[in-house]
Amino acid sequence: MVPGVTPVSTVPAQAQEGARRPPARARSVPERPPAIVLALGVFLAARLIGVAVVVALAQGAGRDPFDVLARSWDSLWYLGIAEDGYGRVKHAWFGVANDLAFFPLYPGLVRALTEILPIGGGAAGLLVSWTAAGAAACGLYAIGARLYGRGTGVALVLLWGLLPHSVVLSLAYTEPLLTAFAAWSLYAVLTGRWVWAGALAALAGVSRPNGMAVAAAVLAAAAYEVIRRRGRDVPGGLWAGAALAPLGWCGYVLWVGVRTGDPLGGYFAVQRGWGSTYDFGVGAWRFAGEQLMKGGRFEYAMAMVVVAVTVVLFALLLADRPPLVLLVYAGVLLLIAVGGSGFFACKPRFLLPAFPLLLPAARALVRTARARPWHATVVVAALAGLSFFYGAFLVVHGRTSL
């Protein structure tokens, strides 16, 4: 270098400017949307296709698609409660059908919407169910992503939206509402938000009879935390959450008992009138045996397959050693569905909120998608075909209650 002379770069000015600026192609690539948006989009796409298949099949059968979606089976009971309150009783082949068997949160929300918006009960019921299904899908993603990564969160939502009975998520039914409260309550436990966990568990408890599974899971997780800490430095919110969790379910059961004149046994008497009792699976086992020996409806055979697969999924979940709160929640739902008698064809619907059972399958699907994308595509396509067409058949042509 010559003293006093400023060195001149041998690199052209255009090249220097290009080195300081990212390539045009790199700047034009849009950012990927958040994974939760992808999960919700995948779920909505699955359910919208499912609804389209239901509409097409209903029109082909000469039925009103809106009535099929909004006024099928139990939906009529919920809409009746929303419109006129409790007090409807019917005599049927299985006994005395009393509308006190149906928990109040869903019809209460439907009634509130009809008071606020210029819509009827059927449209309000679908609005509540579809909104709750979307909230549930977000909760499932949050749990799957926290435990095993974003890919598993998306896969968990996808599998839940493609279950054989996921058509229920598109009807005016209460399973989406229960699953939404359950998912976010369990997520609150996983993140240490105990008051939120208890409050959401209480709301789940007034959504459906098997909503008690959420309270059981929160209480089990709280007890484990107290034992783990040996009673020291226990967060104050934990006690509050544990106290809140069972209030919803217990409060409604006691209210029904008082209304029927038997505070502790009135609700269970109402359930017996519907032919629903808990006999640890004796009645269900006997019914399944009769169907296998004599032959029965396709819906019953499908229900047997779903229950059997669910038991295997629970064993796989147990082997994965998930957080206790997920294991207890799924286990209680499985015990209620398998151990209860009556309405055998409804058991897959009762198991629809048991989404933790899908975690091992979601993780396996992610691994397969990374190693063999086409294999994963075939699996998802097969599940989608079964879900869309069997679900539509079940709603439009099925002869058993959902």
Residue pairs with C-beta under 8 A, 6 or more apart in sequence:
1 7
9 16
35 141
35 145
35 150
35 151
35 153
35 154
36 138
36 141
36 142
36 145
36 153
38 154
39 137
39 138
39 140
39 141
39 153
39 154
39 157
39 158
40 134
40 137
40 138
40 141
40 157
42 154
42 157
42 158
42 161
43 133
43 134
43 137
43 157
43 158
43 160
43 161
44 134
46 158
46 161
46 162
46 166
46 384
46 387
47 130
47 133
47 161
47 166
47 169
47 170
49 384
49 388
50 166
50 167
50 170
50 387
50 388
50 391
50 392
51 69
51 170
53 388
53 389
53 391
53 392
54 65
54 68
54 69
54 167
54 170
54 391
54 392
54 395
54 396
55 65
56 392
57 392
57 393
57 396
57 397
58 64
58 65
58 68
58 392
58 395
58 396
59 65
61 396
61 397
63 396
66 122
67 122
68 395
68 396
69 126
69 170
69 171
69 172
69 395
70 79
70 122
70 123
70 125
70 126
70 171
70 172
71 79
71 122
71 172
72 171
72 172
72 395
72 402
73 401
73 402
74 102
74 173
74 174
74 401
74 402
75 122
75 125
75 171
75 172
75 173
77 88
77 99
77 102
78 102
78 106
78 107
78 110
78 125
78 172
78 174
79 107
79 110
79 121
79 122
79 125
79 172
80 88
80 99
81 88
81 99
81 102
81 104
81 107
82 107
82 108
82 110
82 111
82 114
82 121
82 124
82 125
83 111
83 121
86 99
86 100
86 259
87 99
88 98
88 99
89 96
89 97
89 98
89 99
90 96
90 97
91 97
94 274
94 275
94 342
95 272
95 273
95 274
95 275
96 273
96 274
97 273
97 274
98 270
98 273
98 274
100 256
100 259
100 260
100 267
100 270
101 209
101 270
101 271
101 273
101 274
101 276
103 174
103 206
103 207
103 208
103 209
103 211
103 252
104 206
104 252
105 174
105 177
105 203
105 206
105 207
105 248
106 125
106 128
106 174
106 177
106 207
109 124
109 128
109 177
110 121
110 124
110 125
110 128
111 124
113 119
113 124
113 127
113 128
114 120
114 121
114 124
117 124
119 127
122 172
125 172
126 171
126 172
128 172
128 177
129 169
129 170
129 171
129 172
129 173
129 174
129 176
129 177
130 170
130 176
132 176
132 177
132 179
132 180
133 169
133 170
133 176
133 179
133 180
135 180
135 184
136 176
136 179
136 180
136 182
136 183
137 157
137 160
137 161
138 183
139 179
139 180
139 182
139 183
139 184
139 186
139 187
140 153
140 156
140 157
140 160
140 179
140 183
140 355
141 153
141 154
141 156
141 157
142 153
142 183
142 184
142 187
143 153
143 156
143 183
143 186
143 187
143 190
143 326
143 356
144 152
144 153
144 154
144 155
144 156
144 157
144 359
144 362
145 152
145 153
146 153
146 187
146 190
146 191
147 190
147 322
147 323
147 359
148 359
148 362
148 363
148 366
149 366
151 366
151 369
152 359
152 362
152 363
152 366
155 362
155 363
155 365
155 366
155 369
156 355
156 358
156 359
156 362
158 362
158 365
158 380
159 358
159 361
159 362
159 365
159 383
160 166
160 355
160 358
161 169
161 387
162 380
162 383
162 384
162 386
162 387
163 348
163 352
163 387
164 302
164 306
164 348
164 386
164 387
164 390
164 391
165 306
165 348
165 349
165 352
165 391
165 394
165 402
166 352
166 387
166 391
167 387
167 391
167 392
167 394
167 395
168 175
168 176
168 349
168 352
168 391
168 402
169 175
169 176
169 352
171 395
171 402
173 349
173 402
174 207
174 208
175 208
175 349
175 352
175 353
177 207
177 208
178 204
178 207
178 208
178 210
178 211
178 214
178 353
179 352
179 353
179 355
181 200
181 201
181 203
181 204
181 207
181 211
181 214
182 200
182 201
182 204
182 211
182 213
182 214
182 329
182 353
183 355
184 196
184 200
185 196
185 197
185 198
185 200
185 201
185 204
185 214
185 217
185 218
186 197
186 214
186 217
186 325
186 326
186 329
186 356
188 194
188 196
188 197
188 200
189 197
189 217
189 218
189 221
189 323
189 325
190 323
190 325
192 235
193 237
194 222
194 235
194 237
194 238
194 240
194 241
194 242
195 237
195 240
195 241
195 244
196 241
197 218
197 221
197 241
197 245
198 218
198 240
198 241
198 242
198 243
198 244
198 245
199 241
199 244
200 214
201 214
201 215
201 217
201 218
201 241
201 244
201 245
201 246
201 248
202 215
202 244
202 245
202 246
202 247
202 248
202 249
203 248
204 211
204 214
204 215
204 248
205 211
205 212
205 214
205 215
205 245
205 246
205 247
205 248
205 249
205 250
205 251
205 252
206 248
206 249
206 251
206 252
207 248
208 353
209 249
209 271
209 336
210 332
210 333
210 336
210 337
210 350
210 353
211 248
211 249
212 246
212 249
212 332
213 328
213 329
213 332
213 333
213 336
213 353
214 245
214 329
215 245
215 246
215 248
215 249
216 328
216 329
216 332
217 325
217 326
217 328
217 329
217 332
218 241
218 242
218 245
218 325
219 242
219 245
219 246
220 324
220 325
220 328
221 323
221 324
221 325
221 328
222 238
222 239
222 241
222 242
222 245
223 242
224 324
225 234
225 238
226 234
226 238
252 267
253 267
254 263
254 264
256 266
256 267
256 270
257 263
257 264
257 265
257 266
257 267
258 266
259 266
260 266
260 267
260 269
260 270
262 269
271 277
274 342
274 343
275 341
275 342
275 343
276 340
276 341
276 342
276 343
277 283
277 340
277 341
277 342
278 336
278 339
278 340
278 341
279 339
279 340
279 341
280 339
281 338
281 339
282 341
283 341
283 342
284 338
284 339
284 340
284 341
284 344
284 347
287 341
287 344
288 300
288 304
288 344
290 296
291 300
291 301
291 304
292 304
297 345
297 399
297 400
299 345
299 394
299 398
299 399
299 400
300 344
300 345
300 400
302 348
302 390
303 344
303 345
303 346
303 347
303 348
306 347
306 348
306 351
307 337
307 338
307 347
307 348
307 351
310 334
310 337
310 351
310 354
310 357
311 334
311 338
313 357
313 358
313 360
313 361
314 330
314 331
314 334
314 357
316 360
316 361
317 326
317 327
317 330
317 356
317 357
317 359
317 360
318 327
319 360
320 359
320 360
320 363
322 356
322 359
326 356
326 359
327 356
329 354
329 356
330 354
330 355
330 356
330 357
333 350
333 351
333 353
333 354
334 351
334 354
334 357
336 350
337 347
337 350
337 351
338 347
340 347
340 350
343 401
345 398
345 400
345 401
345 402
346 401
346 402
349 402
351 357
365 376
365 379
365 380
368 375
368 376
368 379
369 376
394 402
395 402
